[in-house]
């Protein structure tokens, strides 16, 4: 309002110059008003400048604050980014460590399972081998007990001056000689030394050629068939007795008999294996040696092959006869038979007769 009045008064004062007239005597009111208007104009200008200064100061302060805030935020952002990168690197490192641990754990688990399976397999194999050795040991014990019993009987009851007629069939009447019951391999000692017969005071005359060959062999007993004594028996008795239809298997049987590694066992009393790894040839109704349909009550195993072959009673009688012969000559070789040479000769001839009869098909029906 004052600003309007001041401008109006200034205009009214300047009008005389414009219109070329002026009052003769100005009033008091007119003299005072211009001074007041000037004072008001100066205050307004000062206020405006102060306000403008304050506004500029505020603007500069706000700009400075914004700049400082922006710099602070940038620094915080940069620091957060650095921390985030460090955390990402740490996470990546921990992920790699976890993957490595998981892989090692899997490998360790697999190796443990493999080792456990290996230990189980080894334990089963050792158990089967132990049980097999136990059965073989029991069979050997039975065989040795039978051999000891037979040798005790032979030594105690038979001397050159008064021989035991039941132990020496050459002193018995051939018309009353009967066949003995067949046996497995572990019973070969008793059947090779004992037979039932009647009494005969004098032995039959011996063949001079055969007796000379036996005497020569007796001087240095050996199982080498190149000597004349065993060569003749191989040609005349052992070879034909072990000559079966299956030639390859016959040769294996002959080798096993010579090496004393052949086992004969009844089919009905076979012990089941813990580990089923044995192979069977033939069957209860088919002989593996002859290939003919026969009732097979026994089977043989050659060494530690783990293979079983079913054999008929006729084949068993032939194998048993040969085993008995080899058992007796082994006793002579080991020095277990302490008899007169002529008595040992007649025992050998009796065993040769058993091989010949078995080869021709004569064997006890109990076999």
Secondary structure, 3 states (H helix, E strand, C coil): CHHHHHHHHHHHHHHHHHHCCCCCCCCHHHHHHHHHHHHHHHHHHHHHHHHHHHHHHHHHHHHHHHHHHHHHHHHHHHHHHHHHHHHHHHHHHHHHHHHHHHHHHHHHHHHHHHHHHHHHHHHHHHHHHHHHHHHHHHHHHHHHHHHHHHHHHHHHHCCCCCCCCCCCHHHCCHHHCCCCCCCCHHHHHHHHHCCCCCCCCCCCCCCHHHHHHHHHHHHCCCCCCCCHHHHHHHHHHHHHHCCCCCHHHHHHHHHHHHCCCEEEEECCCCCCCCCCCCEEECECCECCCCCCCCCCCEEEEECCCCEEEEECHHHHHHHHHHHHHHHHHHHHHCCCCCCCHHHHHHHHHHHHHHHHHHHCCCCCCCC
